[in-house]
Amino acid sequence: MNKMQTEPIAAGETTEKPKRKRTIKVEKRNWLRTFLMLVVPALLIVGGGYYWLTSGGSVSTDDAQIKQDIVSVSAQVTGPVQKVYVRNGSKVKKGDILFTIDPAPFQVALENAQAQLASAKLQTTQLKTQAAGTGADITGSEANLKIKENALSRQQALLKQGFTTRADYEDALNEVKTAEQQLQDAKARAANAHAAIAPGEQPQIAQAQAAVDKAKLDLSRTTVRAPMDGTVENADNLQVGQMAAEGLGMLSIVHSNAAWVEANFKEKDVGRMVPGQRA
């Protein structure tokens, strides 16, 4: 009997212990739930308030890029590339040599233009000399005419007195007419000579000088220089012997001192922006 009485008590004790553990676990879950219900909303409120205070006066976008000026460098004359001074990534300053084009044909063109200029100057000098000479021709023709007129006057007087023949008188008259024609020819030659010499700079000299200037410019353009400070790109295909064509891009230079941000904002945010605001 004693053994039977102790066994239910032991059994009763083992059944009470699990109930206490479940009670403790329930209390812990209630406390955690209460903590989360109070703290999490508070954190959300604080975070939302901070965001509203700090970013409410600004707008933002993820659609933005940093951009720089890129210049395509091309030759201004056509010819084979003689030497390349840069490669991709090279830092250059404005005026630095990038590459050169064979200058031989342009040197020949310059020498030819200079010869044409010298010829134009010589021709002008000859025209001026000729024009000056026509003045002497006029003076000589006028003197000859005066002599012939005097001879005609004597023949006319002798004819009246009967001391000369009609034929001699007519010969003297013809000589006067010839002298008059010679004077007119001399004056015409002088007019033509002076007309060939324009006032100021002569057109043929100006034209030849322009050809010389053009040849000098073309020769200088066989040396291609950097138009600005920057970094060389797209120079991989630039090789010695390659034909450089006028206007065809040979390489690029990225401007090193001019960068800007291009951003695309939402249409609803644009109305909140005004020129002059700091980005």
Residue pairs with C-beta under 8 A, 6 or more apart in sequence:
59 265
59 266
59 269
59 272
59 273
61 263
61 264
61 265
61 266
61 269
63 263
63 264
64 261
64 262
64 263
64 264
65 261
65 262
65 263
66 259
66 260
66 261
66 262
67 259
67 260
67 261
67 262
68 254
68 255
68 256
68 258
68 259
68 260
69 254
69 255
69 258
70 233
70 252
70 253
70 254
70 255
71 227
71 228
71 230
71 252
71 253
71 255
72 249
72 251
72 252
73 98
73 224
73 226
73 227
73 249
73 250
73 251
73 252
73 253
74 246
74 247
74 248
74 249
74 250
75 101
75 221
75 224
75 244
75 245
75 246
75 247
75 248
75 250
76 221
76 224
76 246
76 247
77 101
77 106
77 218
77 221
77 222
77 244
77 246
78 243
78 244
78 245
78 246
79 101
79 102
79 105
79 106
79 222
79 243
79 244
80 101
80 102
80 241
80 242
80 243
80 244
81 99
81 100
81 101
81 102
81 238
81 239
81 240
81 241
81 242
81 243
81 244
81 250
82 99
82 100
82 101
82 102
82 103
82 222
82 240
83 99
83 100
83 240
84 98
84 99
84 235
84 238
84 239
84 240
85 96
85 97
85 98
85 99
85 100
86 92
86 96
86 98
86 99
86 232
86 235
86 251
87 232
87 235
87 236
88 232
88 233
88 234
88 235
88 236
89 231
89 232
89 233
90 231
90 232
90 235
91 230
91 231
91 232
91 256
92 98
92 226
92 229
92 230
92 231
92 232
92 253
93 226
93 229
94 225
94 226
94 227
94 228
94 229
95 225
95 226
96 225
96 226
97 223
97 224
97 225
98 224
98 225
98 226
98 232
98 250
98 251
99 224
99 238
99 244
99 250
99 251
100 222
100 223
100 224
101 221
101 222
101 223
101 224
101 244
102 222
103 219
103 222
106 215
106 218
106 219
106 222
107 219
109 215
109 218
109 219
110 212
110 215
110 216
110 218
110 219
112 215
113 208
113 211
113 212
113 214
113 215
114 212
114 215
116 208
116 211
116 212
117 205
117 208
117 209
117 211
117 212
119 208
120 202
120 204
120 205
120 207
120 208
121 205
121 208
123 204
124 197
124 202
124 204
124 205
127 193
127 196
127 197
128 197
130 193
131 190
131 193
131 194
131 196
131 197
133 193
134 186
134 189
134 190
134 193
134 194
135 190
137 186
137 189
137 190
138 183
138 186
138 187
138 190
140 186
141 179
141 182
141 183
141 185
141 186
142 183
144 179
144 182
144 183
145 176
145 179
145 180
145 182
145 183
147 179
148 172
148 175
148 176
148 178
148 179
149 176
149 179
151 172
151 175
151 176
152 169
152 172
152 173
152 175
152 176
154 172
155 164
155 168
155 169
155 171
155 172
155 173
156 169
156 172
158 164
158 168
158 169
159 165
159 166
159 168
159 169
224 244
224 250
226 253
227 253
228 253
228 255
229 255
229 256
229 257
230 253
230 254
230 255
230 256
231 253
231 254
231 256
232 251
232 252
232 253
233 251
233 252
233 253
233 254
234 249
234 251
234 252
235 250
235 251
235 252
238 250
238 251
244 250
261 279
263 279
265 273
